[in-house]
Amino acid sequence: YKEKISLFSNSLMKKKFSSIAGVTLIEILIGLIISVIMMGAMYTSYSVVNSTYSQITDKAKISQSGRDIIGMLMRDVRMGGYKYFNDNIKTDSVNHAPLVITKRSGAATPVDCDKLEIVYGSVDYDKNKAVDKRYTHTKYKITYQCKPSTIIDKAVAGGKTKIQAFAIYKSKQKWDASGAGSWADPSTDGNDKTYPDQKIIDYVQDLVFHATDENGRIISPPPNPSKNHNVDKLYSIKTIDIALTMRSKNNFFKSSKSRTTHALSDTGRNITKTDKYLRDTITVSAHARNLGLQ
């Protein structure tokens, strides 16, 4: 009887050990392969989503920055030619032309942008003067122009090569009516409303200005008293068409190939580059509302 019980116990123990046996090496390898495939799929999905998000973010930054500058330009263009009632400042057609566009020279490398000068009347207030002399009429000139960017191109070895782009600078000057009359140097005039060239945006590829008349035709060359260009049409400007082309800070496309960014009404200013950068152009028309009042 005892022998039978012992045999029965041994049989149960053998079944118990056989039922808790571990996995084989082949099963472990299969599990690892499946895990690697899943991790690879997850990483690929993450890379695609992250890349797409970065592209959307870069494009949004370009668009937002460009629109901020365009909004600033439009507000200043609308001020061109503004004059207060009873403004008796002696003016001349060369220094006080309300809106003057200087087209790019084409001599710079890279080829530069257009320049815009805006002159308008204003009133200065000085509480320290007598009551009847606290307000004085004056003139201000705002200038927008491009200068080669000073940002170093990290993709080029040596650390000295600058990116092929521009920065837009803005300055504001006050008219000094004393003596022969001239635009005062904003860095030394002691006026808190004026300022010398200040960089307002970088990574600019081109900045185009076109003066158009009441029929929507481009006035070419634009009215410019100092160059004696269409001076008789100086006060016929109805709108200033503005085109700002900007470039992404980082590579945007996966592959490098030739891409063309079309300019505003001038095929000679189309930008054709072979690289991975995104270039986006914002185009608007700013109404020169004060010129019709002259």
C-alpha positions in Angstrom: 0.0 0.0 0.0 2.8 2.4 0.9 4.5 1.6 -2.4 1.4 2.5 -4.3 1.1 5.9 -2.5 4.8 6.6 -3.2 4.3 5.9 -6.9 1.2 8.1 -7.1 3.0 11.0 -5.4 6.0 10.7 -7.8 3.6 10.8 -10.7 1.9 13.9 -9.4 5.3 15.7 -8.9 6.4 14.9 -12.5 3.2 16.3 -13.9 3.5 19.5 -11.7 7.1 20.2 -12.9 6.2 19.5 -16.5 3.3 21.9 -16.4 5.5 24.9 -15.2 8.3 24.4 -17.7 9.8 27.8 -19.2 9.7 29.2 -22.7 12.2 28.0 -25.3 15.0 30.1 -26.9 13.1 30.2 -30.2 10.1 31.7 -28.4 12.3 34.4 -26.8 13.8 35.3 -30.2 10.4 35.6 -31.8 9.3 37.9 -28.9 12.3 40.1 -29.4 11.8 40.3 -33.2 8.1 41.4 -32.6 9.2 44.0 -30.0 11.8 45.4 -32.4 9.3 45.7 -35.2 6.8 47.4 -33.0 9.4 49.9 -31.7 10.6 50.6 -35.2 7.0 51.3 -36.3 6.5 53.6 -33.3 9.7 55.5 -34.0 8.9 55.9 -37.7 5.4 57.2 -36.8 7.0 59.6 -34.3 9.5 60.9 -36.8 6.9 61.5 -39.4 4.6 63.4 -37.0 7.5 65.4 -35.5 8.8 66.3 -39.0 5.3 67.4 -40.1 4.8 69.4 -37.0 8.2 71.2 -37.5 7.3 72.0 -41.0 3.9 73.5 -40.0 5.6 75.4 -37.2 8.3 76.8 -39.5 5.7 77.8 -42.1 3.5 79.5 -39.5 6.5 81.4 -38.1 7.4 82.7 -41.6 3.8 83.7 -42.3 3.3 85.4 -38.9 6.6 87.3 -39.0 5.9 88.4 -42.6 2.4 89.6 -41.8 3.6 91.6 -38.8 6.1 93.5 -41.0 3.5 94.0 -43.8 1.0 95.4 -41.2 3.7 97.9 -40.1 4.4 98.9 -43.7 0.7 99.4 -44.5 0.2 101.7 -41.5 3.2 103.8 -42.4 2.2 104.0 -46.1 -1.2 105.4 -45.1 0.5 108.2 -43.2 2.5 109.3 -46.3 1.7 112.9 -47.1 -0.4 113.5 -44.0 -0.5 117.2 -43.0 -2.0 119.0 -40.1 -4.2 122.0 -40.6 -2.3 125.2 -40.4 1.0 123.4 -40.9 3.3 126.2 -42.2 6.6 124.3 -42.5 8.4 125.3 -45.6 8.8 122.2 -47.7 10.5 121.2 -51.0 9.7 118.5 -53.5 12.9 116.6 -53.0 13.1 116.3 -49.2 9.4 116.2 -48.5 8.0 113.9 -51.2 5.4 111.8 -49.4 6.2 108.4 -50.9 9.4 107.7 -52.7 10.4 104.3 -54.0 14.0 103.6 -55.0 14.2 100.4 -57.0 17.0 98.0 -56.3 20.3 98.7 -58.1 21.2 95.1 -58.9 24.9 95.8 -58.2 24.9 94.2 -54.7 25.6 90.6 -54.0 23.1 89.2 -53.3 21.0 91.6 -55.3 19.4 94.1 -52.9 15.7 95.0 -52.4 13.6 98.1 -53.1 13.8 101.1 -50.7 10.8 103.1 -49.4 10.8 106.5 -47.8 7.6 107.9 -46.2 7.2 111.6 -45.2 4.3 112.9 -43.1 3.4 115.8 -40.9 3.0 115.7 -37.1 2.8 117.8 -34.0 5.3 117.9 -31.2 4.2 118.8 -27.6 6.4 120.4 -25.0 4.7 121.1 -21.7 7.6 123.3 -20.5 6.9 126.0 -23.1 4.2 128.7 -23.0 0.7 127.6 -23.5 0.4 129.1 -27.0 3.8 127.5 -28.0 3.5 124.0 -26.7 2.4 122.6 -30.0 4.8 122.9 -32.9 4.4 121.4 -36.4 7.1 119.1 -37.7 7.9 116.5 -40.3 9.0 112.9 -40.0 10.6 110.5 -42.5 10.4 106.8 -42.1 12.7 104.6 -44.3 12.5 100.9 -45.0 15.5 99.3 -46.7 17.3 96.0 -46.9 20.9 95.2 -45.9 22.8 91.9 -46.3 22.1 89.5 -43.3 24.9 89.2 -40.8 23.8 85.7 -39.7 26.5 83.0 -40.2 25.6 80.0 -42.4 26.2 77.0 -40.2 26.0 74.7 -43.2 29.2 76.1 -44.6 32.5 75.2 -43.0 34.7 77.9 -41.6 32.1 79.9 -39.6 32.6 83.0 -41.7 30.1 82.7 -44.6 26.9 84.6 -44.1 23.5 83.3 -45.3 22.3 84.5 -48.7 19.5 86.7 -47.4 18.7 90.2 -46.2 17.5 91.9 -43.0 15.0 94.8 -43.2 15.9 97.9 -41.3 13.7 100.8 -40.3 14.7 104.3 -39.3 12.8 107.5 -38.4 14.1 111.0 -38.8 12.9 114.5 -37.9 13.1 117.5 -40.1 15.4 120.2 -38.8 14.0 123.5 -40.2 16.9 125.6 -38.8 19.4 126.9 -41.3 19.2 125.4 -44.7 16.9 122.6 -43.4 17.8 118.9 -43.4 16.9 115.6 -41.9 18.4 115.4 -38.4 20.6 112.5 -37.4 18.3 110.4 -35.1 21.3 109.2 -33.1 22.2 112.7 -32.0 19.0 114.8 -32.3 17.9 114.1 -28.7 14.4 113.2 -29.8 12.8 110.2 -28.2 10.5 109.7 -31.2 13.3 109.1 -33.7 15.7 106.3 -34.1 18.5 105.2 -36.5 18.4 102.0 -38.5 16.9 99.2 -36.5 16.7 95.6 -37.7 13.1 94.5 -37.7 13.3 91.1 -39.4 15.8 88.7 -40.9 15.8 85.9 -43.5 14.3 88.1 -46.2 14.8 87.2 -49.8 13.2 90.2 -51.5 11.2 93.3 -50.8 9.3 94.8 -53.7 7.4 98.1 -53.9 5.2 99.2 -56.9 3.4 102.5 -57.1 0.1 102.3 -58.9 -2.2 105.0 -60.2 -6.0 105.4 -59.9 -6.4 103.0 -62.9 -4.4 100.3 -61.2 -1.4 100.7 -63.6 2.1 100.5 -62.3 3.9 103.9 -62.5 7.3 102.9 -63.9 9.8 104.2 -63.0 8.1 105.2 -59.6 8.0 109.0 -58.9 11.3 110.1 -57.5 12.2 113.8 -57.4 15.9 113.3 -56.7 16.2 111.1 -59.8 13.7 113.2 -61.8 11.5 110.2 -62.5 7.7 110.9 -63.2 7.7 113.8 -60.7 4.4 115.0 -62.1 2.8 111.7 -60.9 4.1 112.0 -57.4 0.6 112.8 -56.0 -1.1 110.4 -58.5 -0.1 107.4 -56.4 -3.2 105.6 -55.1 -1.7 102.4 -53.7 1.7 100.9 -53.0 1.8 97.2 -53.9 4.1 95.4 -51.5 5.6 91.9 -51.9 7.7 90.5 -49.1 9.5 87.2 -49.7 11.0 85.3 -46.8 13.0 82.1 -46.3 12.7 79.5 -43.6 15.4 79.4 -41.0 16.0 75.7 -41.2 15.7 73.1 -44.0 12.1 72.6 -44.9 12.0 70.0 -47.7 13.5 66.6 -47.5 15.3 66.8 -50.9 17.4 69.6 -52.5 16.1 70.6 -55.9 15.6 73.7 -58.0 12.5 75.7 -56.9 11.3 79.1 -58.3 9.5 81.8 -56.2 7.7 84.2 -58.6 8.1 87.9 -58.0 5.4 90.6 -58.2 4.8 91.8 -61.8 8.5 91.3 -62.7 9.8 88.0 -63.9 13.3 89.4 -63.7 13.1 89.2 -60.0 12.0 85.6 -59.8 14.1 83.7 -57.2 15.4 80.3 -58.4 17.4 78.4 -55.8 18.5 74.8 -55.4 18.3 73.9 -51.7 15.9 72.7 -49.1 14.5 76.0 -47.8 10.9 77.1 -48.0 10.3 80.6 -49.5 7.0 82.3 -49.0 5.7 85.6 -50.5 3.1 87.8 -48.9 1.5 90.4 -51.3 -0.7 93.3 -50.3 -1.8 96.7 -51.5 -1.5 99.7 -49.1 -3.8 102.6 -49.9 -2.0 106.0 -50.0 -5.1 107.8 -48.6 -3.5 111.1 -47.8 -2.1 111.9 -51.3 -5.5 112.6 -52.7 -5.9 115.5 -50.2 -3.0 117.5 -51.6 
